Amino acid sequence: MAGILCGLSLGMASASGTSPAAAASRTIMVCGDRDYPPYEFLEQGQAQGFNIDLIRAVARVTGLRVEIRLMPWAVARTQLERGEIDALTGMYHTPEREQRVDFSSPHTVISHDLFVRNESLIHSLEEAKDKEIIVQEGDIMHDYLLASGLTHRVVLVKDASEVVRCLSEGQCDAALLSRIQGNYYARKSGFHNIKPVGAEIRPQQYCIAVAKGNDALRRKLNEGLYILKTSGEYQRIHRRWLGEYEAESFWPMVKKALWGLVGVSALLLIALGWVWALRREVGRNTEALRQAHAEMEQVVRARTAELAEANALLMRQLNERGRLEAEIKRLAGRLLDIQETERKKISADLHDNLGQLLALARLEMAAVHPADDASCQEKEKTLELLNTALGFVRKLAQSLRPTYLEDMDFHCAIETLFADFETGAGIKITLNCEGPTGLIGRDHYVCLYRVIQESLTNVVRHASASSVQIRLGVKNRRVQLEIQDDGKGFAPASMPAGAGIGLVGMRERLSQCGGELRILSHPGQGATVLATIPLAASTPSEASL
């Protein structure tokens, strides 16, 4: 299944029980059609299109974290109806579909048309009855054919581009799709031998669809759409992707309107005499209309002022929120620095004070000469206890602040860490380094060391794994760390509330370095931790090494 990732959630909460705050605190899984330009499509592996820019803008202004995957439309629609994902980037609203999913406020209206080849004898929707018509599987035009009974000779394909290609190559008599898409493919893909017949087929409201019952996410999306429309950003996105194609779609409608206008003009000429007779009555009503117009203008100005004030207030709130988030991030970074300092201090106290006292006690006890066998046995037991306590103190001091992280290079430090885990837990650990890892700075090394340490601790505690593979490399000026175990795995959706404190700490550490953390896992298939950190701007380029 083709798809594109923009984020990753650690768990999927129930759609009907998600509060607005919870919806903003987790990653929302949003899917769409991989081949539905100009609304959504994959270009060189990247999600592009009007719907993609719109959902990203909504996520940005509302504070939502989203992951976008593009796939065959029928698959995406089925996953939403089953509640396996949170939302679809775009979906036409119908009463039938509303039985299975919920919709945001409509943000645009899209018209569809019947497309035929230039030499076709089909000139209207009625002439297409019982003809072989091709549509995209699961699309609104598929629903239309099933409901209208226009033809029983329906050809289904997975993607909109395949609809246009099959029609252009003569594999069917006609096709149903949106006018904008027809214009898009005619211009971008060279399908110049097809044309619309000018049939106005069910103009549809276009919305963002969410899983049934997820009212919290639907309200959040409506809030984002309102912000984008009042700020003008929605119009900019709309013009960028749809402006030129809507203009082309508009001309066939204009031609039909002009023909209608000719007929209306004829009727107006016939009625001209009657209109002249009514001029006096119109004159008497003109003043009343002028006054009503003035009152309406006052109402419009007042409403415009209210909207401007509300928009200004909203922008101030958004700015304040951004400032608070930046302050929280700064304090979190400070907290991590203090934590490392305190760990180092406690580690030094354990090693220099308690460790020295235990070592001295061991020496004192070793110097004691027992008078009998019983005392000798007690001495040996005491020495064994002192050795155990001393080893525990040293191990605790090393775990709080490993001295080899400062005394050795990074590779030696993590190899020492691996040796401790392999000895203590019996897990085989493999490390592969790729790319110029020498570019990684010391601050990033500490962060990566803690991520590896916490991940291995989780493997020992929860995974029941026998081996762990770790890959570390630098690519496109980003440090990439992957930790994969062969343990029992888990379902992120089943994690209880409050679980994953260690994961929260790992994510916060990476965030302070500008990095990201993702977790991939399925029951019985192990788990994978993916961490990325951008290289500092002052580091040498890879090409210079």
VENKA-V339750 format. One record per residue. RES is the residue in one letter. SS is DSSP state (h for helix, s for strand, l for the rest). BURIAL is 1 if it has 24 or more other ideal C-beta (glycine too) atoms within 12 Angstrom, else 0. D_LAST is the distance of its C-alpha to the last C-alpha in Angstrom with 2 decimals. Layout:
BEGIN
res,ss,burial,d_last
RES,SS,BURIAL,D_LAST
RES,SS,BURIAL,D_LAST
END
This chain:
BEGIN
res,ss,burial,d_last
M,l,0,38.71
A,l,0,36.33
G,l,1,35.06
I,l,1,32.49
L,l,1,31.57
C,l,1,31.19
G,l,1,31.93
L,l,1,33.61
S,l,1,36.75
L,l,1,37.50
G,l,1,41.18
M,l,1,43.69
A,l,1,46.73
S,l,0,50.15
A,l,1,50.52
S,l,0,54.05
G,l,0,53.39
T,l,1,50.21
S,l,0,50.72
P,h,0,48.92
A,h,0,46.92
A,h,1,45.91
A,h,1,44.99
A,h,1,42.56
S,h,0,41.06
R,l,1,39.96
T,s,1,38.06
I,s,1,40.43
M,s,1,40.10
V,s,1,40.81
C,s,1,41.14
G,s,1,42.07
D,s,1,42.64
R,l,1,39.65
D,s,1,41.46
Y,s,1,43.71
P,l,1,42.42
P,l,1,42.47
Y,l,1,43.08
E,s,1,40.39
F,s,1,38.25
L,s,1,34.91
E,s,0,32.65
Q,l,0,29.43
G,l,0,29.81
Q,s,0,30.29
A,s,1,33.68
Q,s,1,35.20
G,l,1,38.67
F,h,1,41.33
N,h,1,41.91
I,h,1,38.22
D,h,1,37.78
L,h,1,41.17
I,h,1,40.55
R,h,1,37.19
A,h,1,38.98
V,h,1,41.83
A,h,1,39.47
R,h,1,37.78
V,h,1,41.09
T,h,1,42.73
G,l,1,39.90
L,l,1,39.89
R,s,1,36.85
V,s,1,36.98
E,s,1,35.45
I,s,1,36.19
R,s,1,36.77
L,s,1,38.14
M,s,1,40.29
P,l,1,43.58
W,h,1,46.10
A,h,1,48.80
V,h,1,46.47
A,h,1,45.30
R,h,1,48.92
T,h,0,50.13
Q,h,1,47.51
L,h,1,48.60
E,h,1,52.28
R,l,0,51.65
G,l,1,49.85
E,l,0,46.60
I,l,1,44.58
D,l,1,45.26
A,s,1,45.47
L,s,1,45.23
T,s,1,43.56
G,s,1,46.70
M,s,1,50.14
Y,s,1,53.53
H,l,1,56.22
T,l,1,59.44
P,h,0,62.16
E,h,0,61.53
R,h,1,57.82
E,h,0,58.68
Q,l,0,60.46
R,l,1,57.15
V,s,1,54.52
D,s,1,54.54
F,s,1,53.39
S,l,1,52.02
S,l,1,53.85
P,l,0,53.65
H,l,1,51.23
T,s,1,52.23
V,s,0,54.89
I,s,1,54.04
S,s,1,56.63
H,s,1,56.75
D,s,1,58.44
L,s,1,59.70
F,s,1,57.61
V,s,1,59.14
R,s,1,58.44
N,l,0,59.77
E,l,0,62.67
S,l,1,63.74
L,l,0,67.34
I,l,1,66.30
H,l,0,66.66
S,l,0,67.06
L,l,1,66.38
E,h,0,69.96
E,h,0,69.54
A,h,1,66.57
K,l,0,68.87
D,l,0,68.61
K,l,1,65.88
E,l,1,62.67
I,s,1,60.18
I,s,1,56.49
V,s,1,54.66
Q,s,1,51.55
E,l,1,52.37
G,l,1,52.89
D,l,1,52.71
I,h,1,55.47
M,h,1,57.02
H,h,1,57.28
D,h,1,59.22
Y,h,1,61.31
L,h,1,62.37
L,h,0,63.34
A,h,0,65.43
S,h,0,67.02
G,l,0,68.11
L,l,1,67.34
T,l,1,66.58
H,l,0,66.25
R,l,0,64.05
V,s,1,60.71
V,s,1,57.44
L,s,1,54.54
V,s,1,50.83
K,l,1,47.78
D,l,1,46.02
A,h,1,47.32
S,h,1,45.51
E,h,1,47.45
V,h,1,50.67
V,h,1,50.14
R,h,1,49.03
C,h,1,52.07
L,h,1,54.41
S,h,1,52.99
E,l,0,53.38
G,l,0,56.98
Q,l,0,56.64
C,l,1,58.79
D,l,1,61.30
A,s,1,59.59
A,s,1,56.84
L,s,1,56.76
L,s,1,53.70
S,s,1,52.97
R,h,1,53.52
I,h,1,50.07
Q,h,1,48.44
G,h,1,50.70
N,h,1,49.73
Y,h,1,46.02
Y,h,1,46.12
A,h,1,48.39
R,h,0,45.88
K,h,0,42.47
S,l,1,43.34
G,l,0,46.05
F,l,1,49.01
H,l,0,51.48
N,l,0,54.48
I,s,1,55.11
K,s,1,56.90
P,s,1,58.32
V,l,1,62.13
G,l,1,62.29
A,l,1,63.37
E,l,0,62.73
I,s,1,61.83
R,s,1,61.65
P,s,0,59.36
Q,s,1,57.31
Q,s,1,55.87
Y,s,1,52.12
C,s,1,50.83
I,s,1,48.17
A,s,1,49.63
V,s,1,49.38
A,s,1,50.70
K,l,1,54.44
G,l,0,55.44
N,l,1,52.10
D,h,0,53.76
A,h,1,51.22
L,h,1,48.34
R,h,1,50.69
R,h,1,51.68
K,h,1,48.08
L,h,1,47.26
N,h,1,50.41
E,h,1,49.41
G,h,1,46.00
L,h,1,47.73
Y,h,1,50.19
I,h,1,47.51
L,h,1,45.64
K,h,1,48.92
T,h,1,50.19
S,h,1,46.91
G,l,0,46.70
E,h,1,43.35
Y,h,1,45.15
Q,h,0,46.61
R,h,0,43.25
I,h,1,41.84
H,h,1,45.09
R,h,0,45.03
R,h,0,41.43
W,h,1,42.11
L,h,1,45.88
G,h,0,47.29
E,h,0,47.34
Y,h,1,48.55
E,h,1,51.26
A,h,0,52.53
E,h,1,52.91
S,h,1,54.58
F,h,0,56.94
W,h,0,58.56
P,h,1,60.54
M,h,0,61.98
V,h,0,62.86
K,h,0,64.73
K,h,0,66.77
A,h,0,67.45
L,h,0,68.65
W,h,0,71.15
G,h,0,72.36
L,h,0,72.60
V,h,0,74.91
G,h,0,77.29
V,h,0,77.20
S,h,0,77.91
A,h,0,80.99
L,h,0,82.22
L,h,0,81.59
L,h,0,83.70
I,h,0,86.51
A,l,0,86.30
L,h,0,86.14
G,h,0,89.80
W,h,0,89.61
V,h,0,86.63
W,h,0,88.62
A,h,0,91.37
L,l,0,89.01
R,h,0,87.62
R,h,0,89.96
E,h,0,88.84
V,h,0,85.21
G,h,0,86.01
R,h,0,87.48
N,h,0,84.40
T,h,0,81.90
E,h,0,82.39
A,h,0,81.92
L,h,0,78.68
R,h,0,77.48
Q,h,0,78.12
A,h,0,76.36
H,h,0,73.38
A,h,0,73.24
E,h,0,73.38
M,h,0,70.60
E,h,0,68.39
Q,h,0,68.99
V,h,0,67.98
V,h,0,64.81
R,h,0,63.84
A,h,0,64.50
R,h,0,62.46
T,h,0,59.58
A,h,0,59.62
E,h,0,59.59
L,h,0,56.59
A,h,0,54.70
E,h,0,55.50
A,h,0,54.41
N,h,0,51.13
A,h,0,50.51
L,h,0,51.33
L,h,0,48.98
M,h,0,46.10
R,h,0,46.84
Q,h,0,46.83
L,h,0,43.49
N,h,0,41.99
E,h,0,43.50
R,h,0,42.15
G,h,0,38.62
R,h,0,39.09
L,h,0,40.43
E,h,0,37.60
A,h,0,35.06
E,h,0,37.17
I,h,0,37.38
K,h,0,33.62
R,h,0,33.33
L,h,0,36.05
A,h,0,34.48
G,h,0,31.25
R,h,0,33.41
L,h,0,35.32
L,h,1,32.25
D,h,0,31.25
I,h,0,34.84
Q,h,0,34.87
E,h,1,31.87
T,h,0,33.54
E,h,0,36.85
R,h,1,35.42
K,h,1,33.88
K,h,0,37.25
I,h,0,39.32
S,h,1,37.13
A,h,0,37.61
D,h,0,41.35
L,h,1,41.73
H,h,1,39.98
D,h,0,41.51
N,h,0,44.96
L,h,0,46.10
G,h,1,44.08
Q,h,0,45.50
L,h,0,48.99
L,h,1,48.80
A,h,0,47.55
L,h,0,50.39
A,h,0,52.87
R,h,1,51.80
L,h,0,52.35
E,h,0,55.72
M,h,1,56.77
A,h,0,55.73
A,l,0,57.99
V,l,0,61.02
H,l,0,63.63
P,l,0,65.55
A,l,0,69.27
D,l,0,69.68
D,h,0,67.88
A,h,0,67.76
S,h,0,66.03
C,h,0,63.61
Q,h,0,62.67
E,h,0,62.23
K,h,0,59.96
E,h,0,57.75
K,h,0,57.58
T,h,0,56.69
L,h,1,53.94
E,h,0,52.54
L,h,0,52.60
L,h,1,50.92
N,h,0,48.15
T,h,0,47.65
A,h,0,47.61
L,h,1,45.17
G,h,0,42.79
F,h,0,43.12
V,h,1,42.43
R,h,1,39.30
K,h,0,38.06
L,h,0,38.89
A,h,1,37.09
Q,h,1,33.93
S,h,1,34.09
L,h,1,34.56
R,l,1,31.62
P,l,1,29.88
T,l,0,29.23
Y,h,0,26.54
L,h,1,24.47
E,h,0,24.36
D,h,0,24.75
M,l,0,22.14
D,l,0,18.64
F,h,1,18.83
H,h,1,18.98
C,h,0,21.78
A,h,1,23.55
I,h,1,23.82
E,h,1,24.79
T,h,1,27.54
L,h,1,28.54
F,h,1,28.74
A,h,0,30.91
D,h,1,33.29
F,h,1,33.76
E,h,0,34.21
T,h,0,36.79
G,h,0,38.59
A,h,1,38.65
G,l,0,38.27
I,l,1,35.50
K,s,0,32.89
I,s,1,29.35
T,s,0,26.42
L,s,1,22.74
N,s,0,20.07
C,s,1,16.40
E,s,0,14.29
G,l,0,10.81
P,l,0,8.00
T,h,1,10.95
G,h,0,9.41
L,h,1,9.12
I,l,1,12.92
G,l,0,15.01
R,h,0,18.18
D,h,1,20.57
H,h,1,19.19
Y,h,1,19.41
V,h,1,23.08
C,h,1,23.77
L,h,1,22.33
Y,h,1,24.17
R,h,1,27.39
V,h,1,27.06
I,h,1,26.66
Q,h,1,29.51
E,h,1,31.81
S,h,1,31.16
L,h,1,32.00
T,h,1,35.04
N,h,1,36.23
V,h,1,35.84
V,h,1,37.96
R,h,0,40.56
H,h,1,41.02
A,h,1,39.33
S,l,0,41.17
A,l,1,38.05
S,l,0,37.47
S,s,1,33.72
V,s,1,30.63
Q,s,1,27.37
I,s,1,24.26
R,s,1,21.08
L,s,1,18.01
G,s,1,14.91
V,s,1,12.75
K,s,0,13.73
N,l,0,14.19
R,l,1,12.91
R,s,1,15.66
V,s,1,15.99
Q,s,1,18.57
L,s,1,20.99
E,s,1,23.93
I,s,1,26.80
Q,s,1,29.54
D,s,1,32.80
D,l,1,35.73
G,l,1,38.38
K,l,0,41.35
G,l,1,39.55
F,l,1,41.43
A,l,0,42.56
P,h,1,40.95
A,h,0,44.23
S,h,0,46.18
M,l,0,44.36
P,l,0,47.05
A,l,0,46.90
G,l,0,45.14
A,l,0,43.08
G,l,1,39.32
I,h,0,39.01
G,h,1,35.94
L,h,1,34.38
V,h,0,35.25
G,h,1,33.49
M,h,1,30.31
R,h,1,30.41
E,h,1,31.04
R,h,1,28.15
L,h,1,25.75
S,h,1,27.51
Q,h,1,26.86
C,l,1,23.09
G,l,0,23.71
G,l,1,23.53
E,s,1,26.09
L,s,1,27.99
R,s,1,29.87
I,s,1,32.29
L,s,1,33.51
S,s,1,36.57
H,l,0,39.83
P,l,0,42.67
G,l,0,42.32
Q,l,0,38.77
G,l,1,36.70
A,s,1,34.40
T,s,1,30.75
V,s,1,28.89
L,s,1,26.04
A,s,1,23.98
T,s,1,21.25
I,s,1,19.63
P,s,1,17.64
L,l,1,14.55
A,l,0,15.59
A,l,0,15.38
S,l,0,14.00
T,l,1,10.77
P,l,0,7.52
S,l,0,7.10
E,h,0,5.57
A,h,0,5.57
S,h,0,3.81
L,l,0,0.00
END
